[in-house]
Amino acid sequence: MTSLRLAFMGTPDFAVPTLEALLAHGHDIAAVYTQPPRPSGRGHKLQPSPVQRAATKHGLTVHAPATLRNEQEQEAFRALGLDAAIVVAYGLILPRAILDAPAFGCFNLHGSLLPRWRGAAPMQRAIMAGDTKTGAMVMRMEEGLDTGPVLATWRTPLTDEMTAGDLHDLLSVEGAKLMAETVDRLARGAVTEEPQLDGVTYAKKITVEEARIDWTRPAHDVLRHIHGLNPAPGAWTMAGDTRLKLLRVRESKARGQPGEIVGALTVACGTGSIDVVELQRAGREVQTADAFLRGFDLPKGARLV
């Protein structure tokens, strides 16, 4: 197989399997670009990104610039003599000079079925919107937001039980396979590119206030809202003065006023209700509903708001 000379550009855990897959397929990773180390943990010590840790383990050259907009960084990138750059959740905008530098271009792994859910939170938005299918795509990068033509697609059903965390882990693994196979085909000159057509939607960043649960909505909508925001930022509600983050739920047929506790930890919605399976109080561990109720008084008839 012909190998390509690549730059890999990524930052979080989600991107690591793609880096590993490209190495396993025999491609030459000339450099790894990632976000600079950030303060983390109780001591707020600077911590390298998951991608930097993985790259270091493999003895790869790592660059962590704060920006790619200055000429010095752009010239250093051009000097790598790349065939392509592979981008997975990098977190920095690539200016035109970077996009144009590799011989074949820059290619991004995106966690939705484009053109649906372009932007910052495609996995969360797909779940929250009640989509029944989703997937991952490899696209050629342009200066527009996720506008480039698509080279490869992997699809999966999206069930009510799936959380954003579950989907993240699935797409991280399957997307890595998809990208590695696509780069192999790129090396052979065997890729085709399909333009994105109708059906554009935007996955805007999720705000803390938007994450608050609206109990007047139907139970299915509430379930999808909760699962779409698990694990972060977390769908939340108030029980008196206590803020609760709900993580996993099931639909129930019990009825009551929106937000009313109608049995154990069953909460009425605009129509129907949900059974809480897992939840978390601020500063506490994730708990099952049964464990939570053993230490927190939330009687039938109480209201969540």
Protein Blocks (a to p, Z undefined) as FASTA:
>chain_A
ZZdddddddfblmlmmmmmmmmmnopacfbacddddddedjkopacddfklmmmmmnopa
cdddfbfkbfklmmmmmmnopabdcdehkopacdfklmmmpmnbpcdddfbdcfehiajk
lmlmmmmnopabdcdddddddfbehkaccfbdcdddddfklcfklmmmmmmmmmmmmmmm
mmmmmmnopaccddddehiacdddddfklmpccfkbcfklmmmmmmmmpcbgbiaddehj
accddfbdcddfbdcdehiafbhjaccdfeocdddfbdcdehiacddfklmmmmoccdeh
iacZZ
